[in-house]
Amino acid sequence: MILSKKGQGLPLNVIVIAAIVLVVMVVLITIFIGSTGKTGRELAECGNKGGQCLQGTTCDTNAGWAPVPGADCLTEAGAPEQICCAYVG
């Protein structure tokens, strides 16, 4: 009695499909991480929080300005320091 021995490995098409799925997942994760980083920076900008970047380190509360906590005023190196203030009347 001679038994037929067949390979028990994975078919080649299953390996190819798994590799394609893996590449697609890596691309989607990269796009998602890049988008969330950009969105986080945009949300932290002063103008998007209803404020204005004013020169100085404090807001003029006597003129009706209040500091906006957690807001960023993006400045270039060597530019005067700025603070994010919102007019509250």
C-alpha positions as CSV (number, residue, x, y, z in Angstrom):
1,M,0.0,0.0,0.0
2,I,1.6,3.2,-1.1
3,L,0.3,6.4,0.5
4,S,0.2,9.7,-1.4
5,K,2.1,12.4,0.5
6,K,0.8,15.9,-0.1
7,G,2.3,19.1,1.3
8,Q,0.5,20.7,4.2
9,G,1.9,24.2,3.8
10,L,-0.1,27.3,3.0
11,P,-1.0,28.0,-0.6
12,L,0.9,30.8,-2.2
13,N,-2.2,32.9,-2.9
14,V,-3.0,33.0,0.9
15,I,0.5,34.3,1.6
16,V,0.3,36.9,-1.1
17,I,-3.2,38.1,0.2
18,A,-1.9,38.3,3.7
19,A,1.1,40.4,2.6
20,I,-1.2,42.8,0.7
21,V,-3.5,43.2,3.7
22,L,-0.5,43.9,5.9
23,V,0.8,46.6,3.5
24,V,-2.6,48.2,3.4
25,M,-2.9,48.3,7.2
26,V,0.5,49.9,7.5
27,V,-0.5,52.6,5.0
28,L,-3.8,53.3,6.7
29,I,-2.2,53.5,10.1
30,T,0.4,56.0,8.8
31,I,-2.2,58.2,7.2
32,F,-4.4,58.1,10.4
33,I,-1.5,59.0,12.7
34,G,-0.4,61.9,10.4
35,S,-3.9,63.3,10.2
36,T,-4.4,63.2,14.0
37,G,-1.2,65.0,14.6
38,K,-2.1,67.8,12.2
39,T,-5.6,68.1,13.7
40,G,-4.1,68.4,17.2
41,R,-1.8,71.2,16.2
42,E,-4.6,73.1,14.4
43,L,-6.9,72.8,17.4
44,A,-4.2,74.3,19.7
45,E,-3.7,77.4,17.5
46,C,-4.9,80.6,19.0
47,G,-7.1,81.7,16.2
48,N,-9.0,78.4,16.3
49,K,-9.8,79.0,20.0
50,G,-11.3,82.4,19.4
51,G,-8.2,84.4,20.3
52,Q,-5.6,86.7,18.9
53,C,-1.9,86.6,19.3
54,L,-0.7,89.8,20.9
55,Q,2.9,90.9,21.6
56,G,4.0,90.6,25.2
57,T,3.7,88.1,28.0
58,T,0.4,89.2,29.6
59,C,-3.1,90.2,28.2
60,D,-4.3,93.7,28.9
61,T,-7.2,92.9,31.3
62,N,-8.0,96.6,31.7
63,A,-8.8,96.8,28.0
64,G,-11.0,93.7,28.1
65,W,-8.6,91.0,27.1
66,A,-8.2,87.7,28.8
67,P,-5.6,84.9,28.3
68,V,-6.7,81.8,26.4
69,P,-5.3,78.8,28.3
70,G,-3.7,76.0,26.2
71,A,-3.6,78.1,23.0
72,D,-0.4,78.4,20.9
73,C,0.9,81.4,19.2
74,L,3.3,80.0,16.6
75,T,6.3,82.4,16.1
76,E,9.5,82.2,14.2
77,A,12.8,82.1,16.0
78,G,13.9,85.5,17.1
79,A,10.4,87.0,16.9
80,P,8.9,88.9,19.8
81,E,7.1,86.7,22.4
82,Q,3.4,86.5,21.9
83,I,0.4,85.4,24.1
84,C,-3.0,84.3,23.0
85,C,-5.7,86.6,24.3
86,A,-9.5,86.8,23.7
87,Y,-11.5,90.0,23.8
88,V,-14.2,89.6,26.5
89,G,-15.4,93.2,26.5
